[in-house]
Amino acid sequence: MLAGLARDGGLYLPAEWPLFSKAEIAALKGKPYREVAYRVMQPFVGNTFDEMTFRRLIAEAYASFDVADVAPLKPLDDNLHLLELFHGPTLAFKDVALQLLGLMLDRTLSQRHAHATIVGATSGDTGSAAIEAVRDRRTIDIFMLHPRGRVSEVQRRQMTTVLAPNVHNIAVQGTFDDCQDLAKACFNDLDFRDRHALTAVNSINFARVMAQIVYYFWAALKLGAPDKPVAFAVPSGNFGNVYAGYAAKQMGLPVSHFVIATNTNDILARFFETGTMTASEVVPTYSPSMDIQISSNFERLLFDLYGRDGRALADAMTAFRATGTLKVGANALGNVREVFDAGRLDDDGTLAAIASCRKRYGETLDPHTAVGYAVAQQHRRDPSVPMVVLATAHPAKFPDAVQKATGERPVLPPRLADLYQRTERVDGLPNDVAALKELIDDRMAALESRPRVRT
Ligand SMILES: *Cc1c(COP(=O)(O)O)cnc(C)c1O
């Protein structure tokens, strides 16, 4: 949790998945979200936090949500449901994991009288959710990189209007992948990493995957688990959300299959069609949080495809970075295709999906959710199995696309109503790692002299 990324550049995974028996899953039925959360995450947490502490952190994390049950499941029709994951402070599903991760980090660092520095890259939603999760904490400073001009105005303002002294927003001249490379380069410089106790809270931090596993259990329980299977459709970018679903399945949850939905940036969809992963240019779309070519969590699934052989996977990833291509064998591809379907939707399709869901069910979707909704319809394997579409953002977070589709501008919830009047603070930087390191060094040197205890 503290390290985020492993020192050798790899990703952390549990040595084995905790397995829930049918009876243990049945025992979660009807329990409140907080209780399901405690029981599903406890095996990963072990004795890092005692029971009372961990329950208190969960309660505090989800007290910031504006609905008591955290992730309401809304039926569209008998067998098609929306799982609303956008009721947290920044209106995207990232809050579900980050609100908890922020508290877990703060608690751990306080106990150790330590300070950590978060360096992260965001295509939009991670940034605000991470900032909101750690703002005003004395144990943490956060440097968040976003691609200048490539996040929506709501997304940008949700980051840059947080004026807490431990929050540092950086607009980079480049794409999201450039931002991610800059952040990675900071971590790969071990001197720099140790000097500032760098930590990552982007979706490669396993604690985020852990917290996301919960709502797959929560939704499936409401639809008949453990006796009946459920399918999930997940708007995907970095593959962190749908990977958490895969983890839930490994833990014993009966999931018939997952539908991976991408926008025009369809590297994942092409992989599942062909078994070959080939990076291409990032194209800006109406669903910017999915404007990603190289999905950082996909490596976790590839680990299974390479027979859980870390060495073989590391070699394959090195070759992928050098050549831009990675190919898996037919057997491995066949195995994952049993569990995953994948499809894409372009911008016109996205607007059409928002309009048609509104017309048909009276529900206004954000553009990311709309991609999931439309691709889900093309991949109903068995019509009697309920399909849950993960609603990953509130429509008011992407008002331009929604207005284009429906003719109406969605309104922000009351807690963000004055967002456009708030003052912004942001630094601009070229796509240059030396400039970034200098800025972090400077800020952290200033921090030493700030009249506050470094805890
Ligand atoms: C981050 C995000 C996604 C993509 O999730 P991944 O875990 O990166 O696959 C989809 N929709 C929204 C609204 C997001 O913020």
The ligand as an SDF file (V2000), in Angstrom:
LIG
                    3D

 15 15  0  0  0  0  0  0  0  0999 V2000
  -11.0690    5.9400  -14.4690 C   0  0  0  0  0  0  0  0  0  0  0  0
  -12.3650    5.8730  -15.1740 C   0  0  0  0  0  0  0  0  0  0  0  0
  -12.6660    4.8220  -16.0390 C   0  0  0  0  0  0  0  0  0  0  0  0
  -11.6660    3.7490  -16.3800 C   0  0  0  0  0  0  0  0  0  0  0  0
  -11.3970    2.9180  -15.2760 O   0  0  0  0  0  0  0  0  0  0  0  0
  -10.0980    1.9740  -15.2990 P   0  0  0  0  0  0  0  0  0  0  0  0
  -10.0360    1.3980  -13.9330 O   0  0  0  0  0  0  0  0  0  0  0  0
   -8.9490    2.8680  -15.5970 O   0  0  0  0  0  0  0  0  0  0  0  0
  -10.3150    0.9570  -16.3590 O   0  0  0  0  0  0  0  0  0  0  0  0
  -13.9230    4.7780  -16.5980 C   0  0  0  0  0  0  0  0  0  0  0  0
  -14.8370    5.7270  -16.3460 N   0  0  0  0  0  0  0  0  0  0  0  0
  -14.5810    6.7680  -15.5310 C   0  0  0  0  0  0  0  0  0  0  0  0
  -15.6300    7.8000  -15.3100 C   0  0  0  0  0  0  0  0  0  0  0  0
  -13.3410    6.8660  -14.9040 C   0  0  0  0  0  0  0  0  0  0  0  0
  -13.1030    7.8930  -14.0780 O   0  0  0  0  0  0  0  0  0  0  0  0
  1  2  1  0
  2  3  1  0
  2 14  2  0
  3  4  1  0
  3 10  2  0
  4  5  1  0
  5  6  1  0
  6  7  2  0
  6  8  1  0
  6  9  1  0
 10 11  1  0
 11 12  2  0
 12 13  1  0
 12 14  1  0
 14 15  1  0
M  END
$$$$
